[in-house]
Amino acid sequence: MATVSVHALNAGSLTIPEKFFVVPSDPDVKFTVPSLSFLVQHTTGSKTTRLVFDLGIRRDTSLYPDVLQAHIKSREPITTQPDVTASLAEGGLKPDDIDYVILSHVHYDHVGYPPDFPTSHFLIGPGAAALLSGNTTLNIGSHSHFEPDLLPSDRTTELPSPTTSSSSTSTHKWTPLPPFAHAIDFFNDASLFIVNAPGHLPGHINLLCRVSPDKYVYLAGDACHDVRLFTAEREIATWIDGDGRQCCIHADREQTKETLRVMRDAVEKGVEVVFAHDWAWEREARERGGFWPGRL
């Protein structure tokens, strides 16, 4: 039975005010949380294919556009070192060793600095390209600003929408994988699935990784930022910004809630769910040696 190895990577941290993420909340409470990346390795015979899921925070924040630099000031304290490239180096890997970079979505704290990976092929979820180009715009907060030149056009593939006919002719085909409605068997051996996980942002995708014959790890990106949403102890927050807009961390609040419901079903089947900003999971994983060159 085919499996993959999964290794957590340090990729920076940021500080988030509770009031923008959950209700009820304390307006004075903030949490410093990781922005996790993951190395996934798949070996067949003598060939090992390596991919990185998310690139975390850019090590030089001055390379973000001005509007994002202004937003980042509201997320201080921020750490940017070690970034994902330094974390890979701790286990002897270079960016050139990475075959694929899969982005859960294109928010600034997940895209890192793509030029660091000059030979990797980038995969993004359906709808992400329109965000980057500006053809889709979101008016939900200062965190949702996107860079049209973020990714190399000759090395980037946008996955097809799972609800259109193009998905049946694409190299990457969506099929049901209960409890998930749409998943892609990436290596065609049931070791790694890309899962459509709508709600947080157009193009939000997750990874379901078989790490042993009877164990799966689900890399959940930004399906939620506070595990109390996952446990249903809190609700998703909204707020009114200085321009009178109603804002939310999630582009589609109701779809996010449905995605979380499906993920709860997966947990009942024994799947370990990992969110990109779960500080408690990060601490526990570090204690059990889950960070590269260790493994989950």
N, C-alpha and C positions, 0 to 999 in steps of 0.2 A: 504494500500500500504506500503510495507516494506521499511524502511530507515535505514541508519546508522548515527552515530554521528562522526564527524571528528574534531580533536583537534590538533593544531600545537604544536610542541615540540621544545624547544631550544636544539641544538645538536652541538654547536660550530660554529666557523666562520673562514674564511681564506681570503687572499688578492690575487686578480687575476689581472695580467697585461692585459689591454684591447687588446694589440696587438696580444695576443695568441687566442683571441676569435672572434673578428670581424674585418672586413675591410669595409671602411677605418677606421683607428684608430690613436690615438696619442701614440707614443712609450713611453711617460712618464706618462701616466695615469694608475692608478690602482684603483680598487674598493675593499673594504672590504665587503664581502658578507656572508650571513648565509649558513649553510649546514643543511637545515631543515629536521626534522623527523615529523611523524604524527602518532597519536593514532587514530585508527578507532574502534568503538564499535558497535556491532550488538546484539540486544536483541530480543529474542523470548520467550514469556512467562516469566518464572523466570530465564532463562539462558542468560547470557551475554558472548559473545565471543569477545575477545580483540585481536587486531593485531597492530603491529607497522610497519609502512612503512619507511624503511631506519633507520640506527642507527647513522648517522652523523660521526663526527670525534672522534677518540680514545682519551679518556681523558688523557692518558699517552702516548705521541707520541714516547717515547723510546721503546714502545712495537711494533712499526712498524719495518719491515726489514730495514737494513741500507740504501738500495737504495731509499726507500721511505722517510726515514728521511732526506736524502740529498735533495730530491725533495721538501719536506715540507719547508725547509729553504728558498726556492724561493717563498713561499706563505705566508711569515710572513709580518705583524703580524697575528698570529693565536690565537684563543681562544678555549679552550677545556672544559671550565666549564661555566654554568652547562652542563653536557653531558646528553644523553637521559635518563639515569637511574635517575639522580637528577631531571630532568624535570618531569618524571613520579611521583616521590615522592612528588612533589609540590601539586599533586592532590590526594595523598594517595595511589598510586599504587606502587607495587613492581615488579621486573622482573618476578617473579613467577606467577603474575597475567596475563601475556601476553601469549596467546595461540599460536600465529603465529608471526614470523618476516618475512616480505616480503621485499626483497632487490630489488630496482629498477635496480641495477647493482652492480658490485663488485669493483668499484674504491674505493680507500682508504678512501675518505671523505664521504662515504655512508655506510661503513660496520661496523663502530664503533669497539666494542670489543665483539664479539659473546659469549664468555664464561660468560659474565654478565647475559645471558639468559639461564640458565641451564635446563629449562623444556620446552622452546618454540620450536615449529617446524618451520624450516626455509624453505622458498620457494624462488627459484631463477628462472630466465628466461631461455629459451632454448639457449644453447651455453655457459652459464656462467660456468658450471662445467669444460668444456674443457679449459677455460681461467685459472681457479684456478689450474688445474692439470698440466698445461703447454703444453697440447696437441694442443692448439691453442696459437700462439704467435703473438703479435702485435709489430710493430717497428715504433710506431707513437709518441713517446715521453716518458719522464721519469715518467709521471703520470700513465702510463699503466704497472705497475708491480703488480703481484698478488701473494697471499699467498696460497700454496697448502693445508695447514692445517687450513684454515680459519674457516670452518664450520664443525659441528659434522656430521659424515657420517650417523649415525643412526637416526638423526632427521632432515635430509635435503632432500627435494624433488626438483628435477629440472623439470620444466614444459616441456612437449613434444614440439617439433617443430610443429608449426601450419600447416606446409606443408607436413608432413609425415603421414603415416597410423597409427603410434602409437598414434597420437592425438585423433583418434576416439575410441580407447580402453582405454585410460587413464581415471582416475577418474575426471581429469580436462579437459574438452572438449572445444576446440576453436570453436566458431561460429561467423558469421558476426554480427556486431552491428553497422550499418551505423551511422556515416561515417567511423567507424573503421572496418578494414578487419577481424581482429581476436580478440575475447574477450572471457573470461571465466566468467560465472555467478557463483561467488565463493560460495555464500550461497543458490543458486538456487531459489532466490526470487526477482531478479533484483534490489537488494539494493547495490550490490558491484560487479564491474567487474574488472578483471585483463585484461589489454589491451596490446597486443604486440605492441611495439613502437620502431622498429629497427632503427639503424643508429649510435647512439652514441657509443655503445659497444655491442658485442654479449650478448644476454640475457637481453637487456634493456626493462623493462616493466613498465607500469604505472597503476594507479588505477582510475576508474570512480566511484564516490560515490554519491548515491542519498541521500541527506541530508534532503529533504522534498519532498512532492509529486510532486512539480514542480521545484525543484532546484537540480542541479548536481555540484559537485566539482571534477575537474580532476587533480590528482596529477601527475605532468609531469616529475619528476625526472630531469635528465640532457638532456632532449630533446633540450634545449638550456640554456646557462648561462647568456645571455644578451637579454632582451626582445626586443631589436631592431632587432634581428634576426627573432623573431616571428612576428613583425610588418613589416618586410621586409624593414626596414630602413638601414640595414647593411647586409653584406654577411659573410659567415663562413670563418674564417681566416685559413691560413696555414703558416708554417715557416720552415726554414732550420736550423737544430740544429748544434752543434759543430762537429758532425761526418758526416755532409753532408746529413743527412736524411731529406726528406720532412715530416714534422709532422703536425698533426691536432688533436685538442681535440676530434673530432669525428672519429671513426674508418671507417665509410662509409659516406662521405660527402653528396653524392647525396641522399642516403636513409634517412639521417637526414632531408634534405630539404623536402622530400616527407612526412615524419612524421609530420613536422611542418605544411605543407599544410593541411593535414587531420585535425589537431588540430584547425586550423583556421575555418574549416567548423563546428567544434563542438562549437566554440565560437559564431558563427552566430546562433546556436540553443539555445543560452543562458547559455552554460556551463562556469563556472568559472575555468580558467586554472591557476595552481599554479606551478611554477618552484622551484626547491630545493634551488637555489641560488639568488632568486629575493629579493634584499634588500628593494626595494620600497614596494613590497607586504608585506614583513615582518613587516615593520613599520606600514602600514595601518592595518594589521591584529591585531597587538598588541593594536592599539588604539581602535579597535572594540571588544576586548576581545576574540580573536580567539585562544589564546594560553591556553593550559591546565592549570588549570581546566575549563577554558572557552571553547567555541566551535565555529566552523565556521558556 
